[in-house]
């Protein structure tokens, strides 16, 4: 078998879609697992919808995920001369023809076919026109699709899928303005770039017989085809912009780690025994098409959150601190990476599912948080106010706060009575919440002066 060459070929009309990211990942992993090459191609022939911003979003999304390419990115708009040359060859060899039917005529005929309950398709009336009949008239180039026989897609995942040629249209491959269409350019690109395996979502399956016929007409060797089942949304059906976050950027902005996203994406349709956690190196070593599922996968946000929490927990605090800075900035907190911030992060890693959640939890380390009313009514009662003041005074007298705060608190509790429960009132006074990292961890991060100030403020508010 020749060296494997795969590709990812997105259209730059928006963000990097979750489904597209998985397709890119599977192509990368298949190339790496076989010692092959992975090519990135930007399919930008739709100039009305393609934007430089979308190109950047795709490249940034892939880079963030760690999906690296060996060649490219290639841009179709830089290859227009090749497409026109091959179009002219098909016309010269009698495998294509000029069609002068207007849009209005085509629409009217499709409506008539639909009314007769026929499949709307081009009726081929320009197929055998003499060359002189089209001269000087606006025209498109259509491919002379065979009208008899079958085209078989030998799909690596689905097995053989058979299409009747009589059902296939004479597709337009060069528009009136001379611009080429998708099914035409993708064949030329894949052939000229030596793509051996075209691996993509099964929403492209119905394009494949048309492309096979073009490969044969152009005399190109056929690649192997494989079509992955689509990813379904949380409410079922294809991922929907209305129901689901479908862009890689959305998850990055919510504080998901790239390794968690990659690990989750690879498990949407592929598996290796019961293993759930994979490094990129493990994925590259273990990936095979034989273990790609044949049914759609369902995107499950809870599973992704669980996986992200695992990766946050296992990460270096210094790295998470660096990543946390922009999430703190969104909350109006001007933080800089520092050993102190890394220490604060260390207290939050066990209970944070995303960097967004961590930033919310970390806010109490930067300024006093308004106390939750339910927590205040339960724990910050008038009876506890003098106790908080006494604790504050005991803390203020400590020279080594970190070493002695636990003993100082214990001494106050013993003087006041052994049944006195002070941890939750202190926690609420310091963080505004009933849930936080360990109380002494919180106090160590805040430091003596800030702890004393917040305890005094809380006592004052509740009437000490």
C-alpha positions as CSV (number, residue, x, y, z in Angstrom):
1,X,0.0,0.0,0.0
2,X,1.4,3.5,-0.8
3,X,2.2,5.8,2.0
4,X,-1.1,7.1,3.5
5,X,-2.0,10.8,2.8
6,X,-5.0,12.2,4.4
7,X,-6.4,15.7,4.4
8,X,-8.8,18.1,6.2
9,X,-10.5,20.6,3.9
10,X,-12.7,23.1,5.7
11,X,-14.6,26.0,4.0
12,X,-13.7,29.3,5.7
13,X,-17.2,30.5,6.1
14,X,-17.3,30.6,10.0
15,X,-15.8,29.0,13.1
16,X,-14.1,25.6,13.4
17,X,-17.1,23.2,13.9
18,X,-16.9,20.5,16.5
19,X,-17.7,17.9,13.8
20,X,-15.0,19.4,11.6
21,X,-12.5,19.3,14.4
22,X,-13.2,15.6,15.0
23,X,-12.9,14.9,11.2
24,X,-9.5,16.7,11.3
25,X,-8.4,14.8,14.4
26,X,-9.4,11.4,12.9
27,X,-7.5,12.2,9.7
28,X,-4.4,13.3,11.6
29,X,-4.5,10.2,13.8
30,X,-4.9,7.9,10.9
31,X,-2.0,9.5,9.1
32,X,0.2,9.3,12.2
33,X,-0.8,5.7,13.1
34,X,0.2,4.6,9.6
35,X,3.4,6.7,9.2
36,X,1.6,8.9,6.6
37,X,1.1,12.6,5.9
38,X,-1.7,14.9,6.9
39,X,-2.5,17.9,4.6
40,X,-4.6,21.0,5.4
41,X,-6.5,22.6,2.5
42,X,-8.7,25.6,2.8
43,X,-11.7,25.4,0.3
44,X,-12.3,29.0,-0.3
45,X,-13.8,29.1,-3.8
46,X,-17.1,30.4,-2.3
47,X,-15.7,34.0,-2.2
48,X,-19.0,35.5,-1.1
49,X,-19.0,33.6,2.2
50,X,-15.3,33.0,2.7
51,X,-13.5,35.4,5.0
52,X,-9.9,35.9,6.3
53,X,-11.4,35.9,9.9
54,X,-12.9,32.5,9.3
55,X,-9.5,31.2,8.0
56,X,-7.8,32.5,11.2
57,X,-10.6,30.9,13.4
58,X,-10.0,27.5,11.7
59,X,-6.2,27.7,12.0
60,X,-6.3,29.0,15.6
61,X,-8.8,26.3,16.6
62,X,-6.7,23.5,15.1
63,X,-3.5,24.9,16.7
64,X,-5.2,25.2,20.1
65,X,-6.3,21.6,19.9
66,X,-2.8,20.5,18.9
67,X,-4.0,19.2,15.5
68,X,-0.9,19.9,13.5
69,X,-0.5,19.4,9.7
70,X,2.5,18.3,7.7
71,X,1.7,20.3,4.5
72,X,-0.4,23.4,3.8
73,X,-2.5,25.3,4.3
74,X,-3.3,25.2,0.6
75,X,-5.9,27.6,-0.8
76,X,-8.1,26.7,-3.7
77,X,-8.2,30.3,-5.0
78,X,-4.5,29.9,-5.8
79,X,-5.2,26.9,-8.0
80,X,-7.9,28.3,-10.3
81,X,-5.8,27.9,-13.4
82,X,-5.5,24.2,-12.8
83,X,-9.3,23.8,-12.5
84,X,-10.0,25.7,-15.7
85,X,-7.4,23.6,-17.6
86,X,-9.0,20.4,-16.4
87,X,-12.5,21.7,-17.2
88,X,-11.4,22.5,-20.8
89,X,-10.0,19.0,-21.1
90,X,-13.3,17.4,-20.1
91,X,-15.1,19.5,-22.7
92,X,-12.5,18.8,-25.4
93,X,-12.7,15.0,-24.7
94,X,-16.5,15.1,-25.0
95,X,-17.1,14.3,-21.4
96,X,-18.8,17.6,-20.7
97,X,-21.1,20.0,-22.4
98,X,-22.2,23.6,-22.3
99,X,-25.7,24.2,-20.8
100,X,-27.5,27.4,-21.7
101,X,-30.6,26.8,-19.6
102,X,-31.5,29.8,-17.5
103,X,-32.2,29.6,-13.8
104,X,-35.9,30.4,-14.4
105,X,-36.2,27.6,-16.9
106,X,-34.5,25.1,-14.5
107,X,-36.7,26.2,-11.6
108,X,-39.9,25.7,-13.7
109,X,-38.8,22.2,-14.8
110,X,-38.0,21.2,-11.3
111,X,-41.5,22.3,-10.1
112,X,-43.1,20.3,-12.9
113,X,-41.1,17.2,-11.9
114,X,-42.0,17.7,-8.3
115,X,-45.7,18.0,-9.3
116,X,-45.3,14.6,-11.1
117,X,-43.7,13.2,-7.9
118,X,-40.4,12.7,-9.8
119,X,-37.0,13.3,-8.3
120,X,-36.1,16.9,-9.4
121,X,-33.0,16.7,-11.7
122,X,-31.6,18.2,-14.8
123,X,-33.4,16.7,-17.9
124,X,-30.3,16.8,-20.1
125,X,-31.8,18.9,-22.9
126,X,-28.5,20.7,-23.7
127,X,-26.5,17.5,-23.6
128,X,-26.4,16.9,-27.3
129,X,-26.6,20.4,-28.7
130,X,-24.3,21.3,-31.5
131,X,-21.4,23.6,-30.4
132,X,-22.8,26.4,-32.5
133,X,-26.1,26.4,-30.6
134,X,-24.4,27.6,-27.4
135,X,-21.9,30.0,-29.0
136,X,-22.1,33.6,-27.5
137,X,-24.7,32.6,-24.9
138,X,-24.1,32.5,-21.1
139,X,-23.5,28.9,-20.2
140,X,-22.3,26.5,-17.5
141,X,-20.3,23.4,-18.0
142,X,-22.0,20.2,-17.1
143,X,-20.5,16.7,-16.7
144,X,-21.9,14.0,-18.9
145,X,-22.8,11.5,-16.2
146,X,-23.4,8.0,-17.5
147,X,-27.2,7.1,-17.7
148,X,-26.9,3.4,-17.2
149,X,-25.1,1.1,-14.9
150,X,-24.1,1.6,-11.2
151,X,-21.5,3.4,-9.3
152,X,-20.3,1.6,-6.2
153,X,-18.7,3.4,-3.2
154,X,-16.4,1.0,-1.4
155,X,-16.6,2.6,1.9
156,X,-14.1,1.7,4.6
157,X,-16.6,2.1,7.4
158,X,-19.9,1.2,5.7
159,X,-19.0,-1.4,3.2
160,X,-20.3,-1.1,-0.4
161,X,-22.9,1.6,-1.1
162,X,-24.5,1.2,-4.5
163,X,-25.9,4.1,-6.6
164,X,-27.8,3.8,-9.9
165,X,-26.2,6.1,-12.4
166,X,-29.7,7.0,-13.8
167,X,-30.4,8.7,-10.5
168,X,-27.2,10.9,-10.7
169,X,-27.5,14.4,-12.2
170,X,-25.3,16.0,-14.9
171,X,-23.6,18.1,-12.3
172,X,-22.5,21.7,-13.0
173,X,-18.8,21.9,-12.5
174,X,-18.0,25.3,-14.0
175,X,-20.5,28.2,-13.4
176,X,-21.4,30.9,-15.8
177,X,-18.8,33.3,-14.3
178,X,-16.1,30.6,-14.7
179,X,-15.9,29.6,-11.1
180,X,-15.7,25.9,-10.3
181,X,-18.0,24.0,-8.0
182,X,-17.2,21.9,-5.0
183,X,-17.4,18.4,-6.4
184,X,-15.1,19.2,-9.3
185,X,-12.3,21.1,-7.4
186,X,-12.2,18.6,-4.5
187,X,-11.5,15.7,-7.0
188,X,-8.7,17.7,-8.7
189,X,-7.2,18.8,-5.4
190,X,-7.3,15.4,-3.8
191,X,-5.8,13.7,-6.9
192,X,-3.1,16.4,-7.4
193,X,-2.1,16.3,-3.7
194,X,-1.8,12.5,-3.7
195,X,-4.6,12.0,-1.2
196,X,-4.9,8.2,-0.6
197,X,-7.7,8.3,1.9
198,X,-10.7,10.7,1.8
199,X,-12.1,10.4,5.4
200,X,-15.0,12.8,6.2
201,X,-18.5,13.0,7.6
202,X,-21.3,10.9,6.2
203,X,-23.1,14.1,5.1
204,X,-20.6,13.9,2.1
205,X,-21.5,10.3,1.2
206,X,-24.0,11.3,-1.5
207,X,-21.3,13.5,-3.2
208,X,-19.0,10.5,-3.5
209,X,-20.5,8.7,-6.5
210,X,-20.4,12.0,-8.5
211,X,-16.8,12.4,-7.5
212,X,-15.9,8.8,-8.4
213,X,-17.3,9.4,-11.9
214,X,-15.2,12.6,-12.2
215,X,-12.1,10.7,-11.1
216,X,-12.7,8.1,-13.8
217,X,-13.4,10.7,-16.5
218,X,-10.2,12.7,-15.6
219,X,-8.2,9.5,-15.5
220,X,-7.1,9.9,-11.8
221,X,-6.5,6.9,-9.5
222,X,-9.3,6.5,-6.9
223,X,-8.5,7.1,-3.3
224,X,-10.1,5.0,-0.5
225,X,-13.3,6.6,0.9
226,X,-14.5,6.5,4.5
227,X,-17.5,8.3,6.0
228,X,-17.8,8.9,9.7
229,X,-21.3,9.0,11.3
230,X,-22.2,12.5,12.4
231,X,-22.2,13.8,15.9
232,X,-25.7,14.4,17.3
233,X,-26.7,17.2,19.7
234,X,-27.8,16.8,23.3
235,X,-31.4,16.9,22.2
236,X,-30.9,14.4,19.4
237,X,-30.4,15.0,15.7
238,X,-27.5,16.7,14.0
239,X,-25.6,19.3,16.1
240,X,-27.7,22.5,15.9
241,X,-26.5,26.0,16.4
242,X,-29.8,26.7,18.2
243,X,-29.5,23.9,20.7
244,X,-25.8,23.3,21.1
245,X,-22.5,25.1,21.2
246,X,-21.0,23.8,17.9
247,X,-17.7,25.8,17.6
248,X,-14.4,24.9,19.1
249,X,-14.0,28.5,20.1
250,X,-17.0,28.5,22.3
251,X,-15.5,25.7,24.4
252,X,-12.2,27.5,24.6
253,X,-13.9,30.6,25.8
254,X,-15.8,28.7,28.5
255,X,-12.6,27.4,30.0
256,X,-12.1,23.9,28.6
257,X,-8.6,22.7,28.2
258,X,-7.5,21.6,24.7
259,X,-6.3,18.1,25.8
260,X,-9.8,17.5,27.4
261,X,-11.5,18.6,24.1
262,X,-9.2,16.3,22.0
263,X,-9.7,13.4,24.4
264,X,-13.5,13.9,24.3
265,X,-13.7,14.3,20.5
266,X,-11.7,11.1,19.8
267,X,-14.1,9.2,22.0
268,X,-17.1,10.5,20.0
269,X,-17.0,7.5,17.6
270,X,-13.7,5.7,18.4
271,X,-12.6,3.6,21.3
272,X,-9.9,1.3,22.5
273,X,-11.3,-1.2,25.0
274,X,-12.5,0.4,28.2
275,X,-9.8,3.1,28.2
276,X,-11.3,6.6,28.6
277,X,-8.2,8.9,29.1
278,X,-5.7,9.2,26.2
279,X,-2.7,11.3,25.6
280,X,-2.2,12.5,22.0
281,X,0.7,10.1,21.7
282,X,-1.5,7.2,22.8
283,X,-4.2,8.2,20.3
284,X,-1.6,8.3,17.5
285,X,-0.3,4.8,18.4
286,X,-3.7,3.1,18.9
287,X,-6.0,4.7,16.4
288,X,-7.5,2.5,13.7
289,X,-10.5,2.9,11.3
290,X,-11.6,-0.6,12.4
291,X,-12.6,0.8,15.8
292,X,-14.5,3.8,14.5
293,X,-18.2,3.2,15.4
294,X,-20.9,3.0,12.7
295,X,-23.6,4.8,14.6
296,X,-23.9,8.6,15.4
297,X,-22.3,9.7,18.6
298,X,-24.2,12.0,21.0
299,X,-22.5,15.0,22.4
300,X,-22.8,14.9,26.1
301,X,-21.7,18.1,28.0
302,X,-21.7,16.4,31.4
303,X,-19.1,13.9,30.1
304,X,-17.0,16.7,28.7
305,X,-17.2,18.6,32.0
306,X,-16.1,15.4,33.9
307,X,-13.2,14.9,31.5
308,X,-12.2,18.6,31.7
309,X,-12.3,18.5,35.5
310,X,-9.9,15.5,35.4
311,X,-7.4,17.4,33.2
312,X,-7.6,20.5,35.4
313,X,-6.9,18.4,38.4
314,X,-3.9,16.7,36.8
315,X,-2.4,19.9,35.4
316,X,0.5,22.0,36.8
317,X,-0.9,24.9,38.9
318,X,1.4,27.4,37.2
319,X,0.0,26.5,33.8
320,X,-3.6,26.8,35.0
321,X,-2.8,30.1,36.7
322,X,-1.5,31.5,33.3
323,X,-4.7,30.2,31.6
324,X,-6.9,31.7,34.3
325,X,-5.8,35.3,33.9
326,X,-8.1,36.2,31.0
327,X,-11.1,34.5,32.7
328,X,-10.4,36.7,35.8
329,X,-10.1,39.7,33.5
330,X,-13.7,39.0,32.2
331,X,-14.8,39.4,35.8
332,X,-13.0,42.7,36.2
333,X,-10.0,41.3,38.0
334,X,-6.6,42.5,36.9
335,X,-4.4,39.5,37.8
336,X,-1.0,38.5,36.7
337,X,0.7,35.1,36.7
338,X,2.6,34.8,40.0
339,X,3.5,32.2,42.6
340,X,0.6,33.6,44.8
341,X,-1.9,33.0,41.9
342,X,-0.5,29.5,41.4
343,X,-1.0,28.8,45.1
344,X,-4.6,30.1,44.9
345,X,-5.2,28.0,41.8
346,X,-3.9,24.9,43.7
347,X,-6.7,25.2,46.2
348,X,-9.4,25.3,43.5
349,X,-8.2,22.6,41.1
350,X,-9.9,19.8,42.9
351,X,-13.4,21.2,42.5
352,X,-13.3,23.2,39.2
353,X,-14.8,21.7,36.1
354,X,-13.8,24.7,33.8
355,X,-11.6,27.7,34.0
356,X,-14.7,29.8,34.0
357,X,-15.9,28.1,37.1
358,X,-12.5,28.4,38.7
359,X,-12.4,32.2,38.0
360,X,-15.8,32.5,39.8
361,X,-14.5,30.6,42.8
362,X,-11.3,32.6,42.8
363,X,-13.0,35.9,43.0
364,X,-13.2,35.8,46.8
365,X,-9.3,35.8,46.9
366,X,-9.3,39.3,45.2
367,X,-12.1,41.1,47.0
368,X,-14.9,40.5,49.5
369,X,-17.9,38.8,47.8
370,X,-21.5,39.8,48.7
371,X,-22.7,37.2,51.2
372,X,-25.3,34.7,50.0
373,X,-28.5,35.7,52.0
374,X,-29.4,32.1,52.9
375,X,-25.9,31.5,54.1
376,X,-25.9,34.7,56.1
377,X,-29.3,34.0,57.8
378,X,-28.1,30.5,58.8
379,X,-24.5,31.2,59.9
380,X,-23.9,34.9,60.4
381,X,-26.2,35.4,63.4
382,X,-25.9,38.0,66.1
383,X,-24.7,35.3,68.5
384,X,-21.7,34.6,66.3
385,X,-20.6,38.2,65.9
386,X,-18.6,38.5,69.1
387,X,-16.9,35.1,68.4
388,X,-15.8,36.4,65.0
389,X,-14.4,39.5,66.6
390,X,-12.5,37.4,69.2
391,X,-11.1,35.2,66.4
392,X,-10.0,38.3,64.5
393,X,-8.2,39.7,67.5
394,X,-6.5,36.3,68.1
395,X,-5.3,36.2,64.5
396,X,-4.1,39.8,64.4
397,X,-1.7,39.0,67.2
398,X,0.0,36.2,65.3
399,X,3.5,36.7,63.9
400,X,3.5,33.5,61.9
401,X,-0.1,33.3,60.6
402,X,0.3,30.2,58.4
403,X,1.9,28.2,61.2
404,X,-0.2,29.3,64.1
405,X,-3.7,30.1,62.8
406,X,-5.1,26.6,63.5
407,X,-3.9,26.6,67.1
408,X,-5.2,30.2,67.6
409,X,-8.6,29.2,66.3
410,X,-8.7,26.1,68.5
411,X,-7.9,28.2,71.6
412,X,-10.8,30.5,71.0
413,X,-13.2,27.6,70.5
414,X,-12.0,26.0,73.7
415,X,-12.5,29.2,75.7
416,X,-16.0,29.7,74.2
417,X,-17.1,26.1,74.7
418,X,-16.3,22.8,72.9
419,X,-19.6,22.6,71.1
420,X,-19.1,25.9,69.3
421,X,-19.1,25.4,65.5
422,X,-17.2,28.3,63.8
423,X,-15.8,26.9,60.6
424,X,-18.9,27.6,58.5
425,X,-19.5,31.1,59.9
426,X,-15.8,31.9,59.2
427,X,-16.1,30.5,55.7
428,X,-19.2,32.5,54.9
429,X,-17.6,35.7,56.3
430,X,-14.5,35.2,54.2
431,X,-15.9,33.9,50.9
432,X,-19.6,34.8,51.0
433,X,-20.4,31.1,50.4
434,X,-20.9,27.9,52.3
435,X,-18.7,25.9,49.8
436,X,-15.1,26.7,49.3
437,X,-11.7,25.0,49.5
438,X,-10.5,24.0,52.9
439,X,-10.9,26.8,55.4
440,X,-7.2,27.0,56.4
441,X,-6.2,26.9,52.7
442,X,-8.5,29.9,52.1
443,X,-7.0,31.8,55.0
444,X,-3.5,31.1,54.0
445,X,-4.2,32.5,50.5
446,X,-5.9,35.6,51.8
447,X,-3.3,36.3,54.4
448,X,-3.6,37.5,58.0
449,X,-4.5,41.1,57.4
450,X,-7.3,40.4,54.9
451,X,-8.7,37.6,57.1
452,X,-8.8,39.9,60.1
453,X,-10.4,42.7,58.1
454,X,-13.2,40.5,56.6
455,X,-14.0,38.9,60.0
456,X,-14.3,42.3,61.6
457,X,-16.4,43.6,58.8
458,X,-18.7,40.6,59.1
459,X,-19.1,41.0,62.8
460,X,-19.8,44.7,62.4
461,X,-22.5,44.0,59.8
462,X,-24.4,41.5,62.0
463,X,-24.3,43.8,65.0
464,X,-21.3,43.1,67.2
